[in-house]
Amino acid sequence: MSAPRYEVKVTRAVRYGTGIVGHPAAPRERDLLLDVYAPVGASGPRPALVMAFGGAFHRGSREKDRVDEEGQKNTTIAEYCARFAARGYVAFSIDYRLIPENPHPGDTPLISNERGMPRARVDYVRKLMGLPPITTEQMLGGTEAACDDMEKAIAFVRANAARFGIDPARVAVGGFSAGARAALMVAFGARAPVRGVVSLSGFMGQDDLVRYVTGEPGQPKVLLVSGEHDLEHIASSFAGTAEHFASKGLPAGAHVIVGANHFYPGDSPVSRPGGGESTLEEEIAVFLADALG
């Protein structure tokens, strides 16, 4: 029997907190917002999926983070939220502060080694945006701010479980590119209470990987995805990252999208380990069903 599909109700611009921007010259608070994608008529409480967009911590939004490069387009985080709400999840596409806003980095640092932060994509995006070369302080502050915001969003969703009709013990987090990096850091570095992580071209520095991914009880299951020709720092570290998760006894699915660069859609073909073909979206669905029950 096929799983039911639901109509989706979208509630936009729900305030989940505030964050400081304009740091340090002219600090001010701005609202942090999320959009809620809920399955209409689904009996609760439902599993929840909190997702963050990509854009090198410089661009993109909770509504749109599509990029068309070399003829390939990614499925946006908003689209993933709509698709998984149709499958019965309550999905949240979150806003977070971006580096050009000069966000305050917060008081809970997660990055173990600032020298391990990859710059190539950030430099490329800043050139497109007409911005000067980035400083290490800006990179570090922006990444830490995004992680703080994602952690805040997870806490908000769990604290408002009754309002959203979710089970606070069945929450997964994920994202694309910068959003996936934040998801991994928050799930393992900040120990956010989540049961699964969907990392679409995410990245963890080697120092962070060793420090935070320990296999201790309660750490979440992880689905790792990369394009075959992804950004250099992602493609070159992907196999080692997957091996580290496996070495710690953490169930980790790992898929390389053949022929893809950094931008690949949810209907990309995926080969299953036991044989047969699937799609990326279907493999995410299988993973979430296993991680969240």
C-alpha positions as CSV (number, residue, x, y, z in Angstrom):
1,M,0.0,0.0,0.0
2,S,1.4,3.4,-1.0
3,A,1.8,6.0,1.7
4,P,-0.9,8.7,1.9
5,R,-0.3,12.1,0.3
6,Y,-1.7,15.2,1.9
7,E,-2.6,18.7,0.8
8,V,-0.2,21.2,2.3
9,K,-1.0,24.4,4.2
10,V,1.8,27.0,4.3
11,T,2.0,29.5,7.2
12,R,4.6,32.1,6.4
13,A,6.8,34.5,8.4
14,V,6.4,32.9,11.9
15,R,8.7,34.6,14.3
16,Y,10.9,32.2,16.1
17,G,13.3,34.6,17.7
18,T,15.6,37.6,17.1
19,G,19.3,38.0,16.3
20,I,21.7,40.9,16.4
21,V,23.0,42.3,13.1
22,G,25.1,45.3,12.3
23,H,27.8,44.0,14.8
24,P,29.8,45.7,16.1
25,A,29.4,49.2,14.7
26,A,25.6,49.6,14.8
27,P,24.1,46.6,16.5
28,R,20.3,46.0,16.3
29,E,18.0,43.1,16.6
30,R,16.1,41.7,13.7
31,D,13.3,39.1,13.6
32,L,14.2,35.5,12.7
33,L,11.4,33.9,10.7
34,L,10.3,30.5,9.5
35,D,7.6,29.1,7.2
36,V,5.5,26.2,8.3
37,Y,4.5,23.5,5.8
38,A,1.8,21.3,7.4
39,P,-0.1,18.2,6.0
40,V,-3.8,19.0,6.0
41,G,-5.9,16.4,7.8
42,A,-2.9,14.3,9.1
43,S,-3.5,12.9,12.5
44,G,-1.0,13.9,15.1
45,P,1.4,14.3,16.6
46,R,3.5,14.3,13.5
47,P,7.3,14.0,13.0
48,A,9.0,17.3,12.2
49,L,11.7,18.4,9.8
50,V,13.6,21.7,10.3
51,M,15.5,22.8,7.1
52,A,17.9,25.6,6.3
53,F,18.7,27.0,2.8
54,G,22.1,27.3,1.1
55,G,24.1,30.2,-0.3
56,A,27.6,30.3,1.2
57,F,26.2,32.1,4.3
58,H,25.8,35.1,2.0
59,R,22.6,34.8,0.0
60,G,19.4,32.7,-0.4
61,S,16.3,32.7,1.7
62,R,13.8,30.4,3.3
63,E,11.6,30.9,0.2
64,K,14.2,30.4,-2.5
65,D,17.8,29.1,-2.7
66,R,17.8,27.8,-6.3
67,V,21.0,28.2,-8.3
68,D,21.4,27.2,-12.0
69,E,25.0,26.5,-12.7
70,E,26.3,24.5,-15.7
71,G,22.8,23.5,-16.6
72,Q,22.0,22.0,-13.2
73,K,19.5,23.2,-10.7
74,N,19.0,22.3,-7.1
75,T,15.6,21.6,-5.5
76,T,15.0,24.5,-3.1
77,I,14.7,23.9,0.6
78,A,11.2,25.4,0.4
79,E,10.3,22.7,-2.2
80,Y,11.7,19.9,-0.1
81,C,9.6,21.2,2.8
82,A,6.4,21.2,0.6
83,R,7.2,17.7,-0.6
84,F,7.8,16.2,2.8
85,A,4.7,17.9,4.2
86,A,2.8,16.1,1.5
87,R,4.3,12.9,2.9
88,G,3.0,13.7,6.4
89,Y,5.8,15.6,8.0
90,V,5.4,19.1,9.5
91,A,8.3,20.9,7.8
92,F,9.9,24.2,8.7
93,S,12.0,26.3,6.3
94,I,14.0,28.7,8.4
95,D,15.6,32.1,8.0
96,Y,19.0,32.8,9.5
97,R,21.4,35.8,9.6
98,L,23.8,36.1,6.7
99,I,27.4,37.4,6.7
100,P,26.7,40.6,4.8
101,E,24.4,41.6,7.7
102,N,27.4,41.5,10.1
103,P,25.7,39.2,12.6
104,H,26.8,38.9,16.2
105,P,28.5,35.5,16.4
106,G,27.0,34.6,19.8
107,D,28.6,33.3,22.9
108,T,28.7,29.6,22.2
109,P,31.4,29.0,19.7
110,L,31.4,25.7,17.8
111,I,34.1,25.9,15.1
112,S,37.2,24.1,16.4
113,N,39.7,25.5,14.0
114,E,39.0,28.6,12.0
115,R,41.8,27.7,9.6
116,G,39.8,24.8,8.4
117,M,36.9,26.9,7.0
118,P,36.8,26.6,3.2
119,R,36.9,29.9,1.4
120,A,36.7,29.2,-2.3
121,R,32.9,29.2,-2.7
122,V,32.6,32.2,-0.3
123,D,35.1,34.2,-2.3
124,Y,33.3,33.3,-5.6
125,V,29.9,34.4,-4.2
126,R,31.3,37.6,-2.7
127,K,32.8,38.5,-6.1
128,L,29.4,38.0,-7.8
129,M,27.8,40.2,-5.1
130,G,30.5,42.9,-5.6
131,L,31.8,42.5,-2.0
132,P,35.5,42.8,-0.9
133,P,37.5,39.7,0.1
134,I,36.2,38.2,3.3
135,T,38.1,38.2,6.6
136,T,38.5,35.1,8.8
137,E,36.6,37.0,11.5
138,Q,33.6,37.5,9.1
139,M,33.6,33.9,8.0
140,L,33.7,32.7,11.6
141,G,31.1,35.1,12.9
142,G,28.7,34.4,10.1
143,T,28.9,30.6,10.5
144,E,28.5,30.8,14.2
145,A,25.5,33.1,13.9
146,A,23.8,30.7,11.5
147,C,24.4,27.8,13.8
148,D,22.9,29.9,16.7
149,D,19.9,30.7,14.7
150,M,19.3,27.1,13.7
151,E,19.6,25.9,17.3
152,K,17.1,28.6,18.3
153,A,14.7,27.4,15.6
154,I,14.9,23.8,16.8
155,A,14.2,24.9,20.3
156,F,11.2,27.0,19.2
157,V,9.7,24.2,17.2
158,R,10.0,21.7,20.1
159,A,8.7,24.3,22.6
160,N,5.6,24.8,20.4
161,A,5.0,21.2,19.6
162,A,1.3,21.4,20.5
163,R,0.8,24.5,18.4
164,F,2.3,22.8,15.3
165,G,0.9,19.3,16.0
166,I,4.3,17.7,16.2
167,D,6.0,15.1,18.4
168,P,9.0,17.0,20.0
169,A,10.9,13.6,20.3
170,R,10.7,13.0,16.6
171,V,12.5,16.0,15.0
172,A,15.1,15.9,12.2
173,V,17.2,18.8,10.9
174,G,18.8,19.4,7.6
175,G,19.7,21.7,4.8
176,F,21.6,22.3,1.6
177,S,25.2,23.5,1.5
178,A,25.6,26.2,4.1
179,G,22.3,25.1,5.7
180,A,23.6,21.5,5.9
181,R,26.8,22.7,7.5
182,A,24.9,24.5,10.1
183,A,22.6,21.4,10.7
184,L,25.6,19.1,11.2
185,M,27.3,21.6,13.6
186,V,24.2,22.1,15.6
187,A,23.2,18.4,15.8
188,F,26.7,17.3,16.9
189,G,28.5,20.4,18.2
190,A,25.6,22.0,20.1
191,R,24.0,18.6,20.8
192,A,20.6,19.8,19.7
193,P,17.9,17.1,20.6
194,V,17.3,15.8,17.1
195,R,17.1,12.2,15.8
196,G,18.2,12.7,12.2
197,V,20.3,15.0,10.0
198,V,19.8,15.3,6.2
199,S,23.0,16.8,4.8
200,L,22.8,17.9,1.2
201,S,26.3,18.9,0.3
202,G,27.1,19.8,3.9
203,F,30.6,19.9,5.4
204,M,32.4,19.4,8.7
205,G,36.0,20.4,9.2
206,Q,38.2,17.5,10.2
207,D,38.8,19.0,13.7
208,D,35.0,19.4,14.2
209,L,34.3,15.9,12.9
210,V,36.8,14.3,15.4
211,R,35.7,16.5,18.3
212,Y,32.0,16.2,17.9
213,V,31.1,12.9,16.1
214,T,31.9,10.5,18.9
215,G,29.3,7.8,18.7
216,E,28.1,8.5,22.2
217,P,24.5,7.5,23.0
218,G,21.9,9.9,21.7
219,Q,23.8,11.2,18.7
220,P,21.5,11.3,15.6
221,K,21.4,9.2,12.4
222,V,22.8,11.0,9.4
223,L,22.2,11.0,5.6
224,L,25.1,12.4,3.7
225,V,24.7,13.5,0.0
226,S,27.3,15.0,-2.4
227,G,27.5,15.6,-6.1
228,E,30.1,13.6,-7.9
229,H,31.7,16.9,-9.0
230,D,30.7,18.9,-6.0
231,L,32.7,21.8,-4.5
232,E,36.3,20.7,-4.0
233,H,36.2,20.7,-0.2
234,I,33.0,18.7,-0.1
235,A,33.9,16.1,-2.8
236,S,37.4,15.5,-1.4
237,S,36.2,15.0,2.2
238,F,33.0,13.1,1.5
239,A,34.3,9.6,1.7
240,G,36.4,10.3,4.8
241,T,33.4,11.9,6.6
242,A,31.2,9.0,5.8
243,E,33.9,6.6,7.1
244,H,34.2,8.5,10.3
245,F,30.5,8.3,11.0
246,A,30.6,4.6,10.3
247,S,33.7,4.1,12.5
248,K,31.8,5.5,15.5
249,G,28.9,3.1,15.0
250,L,26.5,5.8,13.8
251,P,24.1,4.6,11.1
252,A,25.0,6.9,8.1
253,G,23.6,6.7,4.6
254,A,25.9,8.2,2.0
255,H,25.0,8.9,-1.6
256,V,27.0,10.5,-4.4
257,I,24.9,11.9,-7.2
258,V,26.6,10.7,-10.4
259,G,27.5,13.4,-12.8
260,A,26.2,16.2,-10.6
261,N,28.0,19.3,-9.4
262,H,27.0,21.2,-6.3
263,F,23.4,21.8,-7.6
264,Y,21.2,18.7,-8.1
265,P,17.5,18.2,-7.9
266,G,15.5,15.9,-5.6
267,D,14.6,13.6,-8.5
268,S,18.3,12.8,-9.1
269,P,18.8,9.0,-9.6
270,V,20.4,7.2,-6.7
271,S,21.8,3.6,-6.7
272,R,20.7,1.7,-3.6
273,P,23.5,-0.3,-1.8
274,G,21.6,-3.6,-2.3
275,G,20.9,-2.9,-5.9
276,G,18.2,-1.1,-7.8
277,E,17.6,2.5,-8.6
278,S,15.9,5.1,-6.5
279,T,15.8,8.9,-6.4
280,L,17.3,11.3,-3.9
281,E,13.9,12.3,-2.5
282,E,12.9,8.7,-2.0
283,E,16.1,8.0,-0.2
284,I,15.5,11.0,2.1
285,A,12.0,9.6,2.8
286,V,13.4,6.2,3.7
287,F,16.0,7.8,5.9
288,L,13.5,10.0,7.8
289,A,11.1,7.1,8.3
290,D,13.9,5.1,9.8
291,A,15.3,7.9,11.9
292,L,12.0,9.3,13.2
293,G,9.8,6.2,13.2
